[in-house]
Amino acid sequence: MRAMTPRCRSTPMRPARAVVTLVVLGLLMLAALPDGFARAGCSPRDFVIALDAGHGPKIPGATSATGVAEYDYNLQLAGRVKDALAAAGFSRAFLVDPAGQSLPPADRAKRANAAKAGLLLSIHHDSVQPQFLESWIVQGRKQRYCDQFAGYSVFYSGRNDKAAASLALARLIGGELQAAGLSFTRHHAADIPGERRPLVDDTVGVYRYDGLAVLHAANMPAVLLEAGVIVHRAEEAELSGAARQQTTATAVAKAVTAWCADRKP
């Protein structure tokens, strides 16, 4: 017959020891959370924001009514947004493609992931479907324009892992742009090929677009802003000016600040 092994009696955990155990467990859980979004607690000085100036010199995107490449506008506005975020305390905002390598959209998201960013903002300028474009002559060259549609639009992807947080930020950006006196365009909701984007918030101009790789490939909340329609002749003139760019950048920074404040632990 084997000797009986004494049973271990459980003893109540002392209060001080219990507190230490809970603190350690909490720290371990916090360290396991993904990316800078959770770890930084959205403290502006620690929070990493990836800024994507859409397209690049080799693949410049749309062409404006006066023949300017979309990328030129994207880069200018992304720089102003970066400065506005820095002024709001987000000193760790950075451009994912500062050298203008014309990275594919998914690779831009990968760079944001590698940097453990807590947020990705993609900056673009808008166009329209080809059937709406007309021709005119600018400095002896034929260019294409459309004066039917003007205004910003904000996109998020339902395929993003942080879709709810992305939508919350998109709504805040749209709200701040409206508060600054800007209007959004509804042409992306039109029932025509190339559009048909669900307008999920028709008060501040937020669309859902699940096919945008720069958004759904990101591990963190991600939003794409079309700052305005550059094939609209009057709006292009505004978008090229410092006043409109600064208005947009300031609105974005205010929205990010409000969104971040809601997510402090």
HELIX and SHEET records of a PDB file:
HELIX    1   1 PRO A   15  ALA A   32  1                                  18    
HELIX    2   2 ASP A   35  ARG A   39  1                                   5    
HELIX    3   3 GLU A   70  ALA A   87  1                                  18    
HELIX    4   4 PRO A  105  ALA A  114  1                                  10    
HELIX    5   5 PRO A  130  PHE A  132  5                                   3    
HELIX    6   6 ALA A  163  ALA A  179  1                                  17    
HELIX    7   7 HIS A  187  ALA A  189  5                                   3    
HELIX    8   8 ALA A  213  HIS A  216  1                                   4    
HELIX    9   9 ARG A  233  LEU A  239  1                                   7    
HELIX   10  10 ALA A  242  ALA A  261  1                                  20    
SHEET    1   A 7 ALA A  93  LEU A  95  0                                        
SHEET    2   A 7 ILE A  49  ALA A  53  1                                        
SHEET    3   A 7 LEU A 119  ASP A 126  1                                        
SHEET    4   A 7 ALA A 222  VAL A 229  1                                        
SHEET    5   A 7 SER A 153  TYR A 156 -1                                        
SHEET    6   A 7 VAL A 206  ARG A 208  1                                        
SHEET    7   A 7 LEU A 199  ASP A 201 -1                                        
SHEET    1   B 2 GLU A 134  VAL A 138  0                                        
SHEET    2   B 2 ARG A 141  TYR A 145 -1                                        
END                                                                             
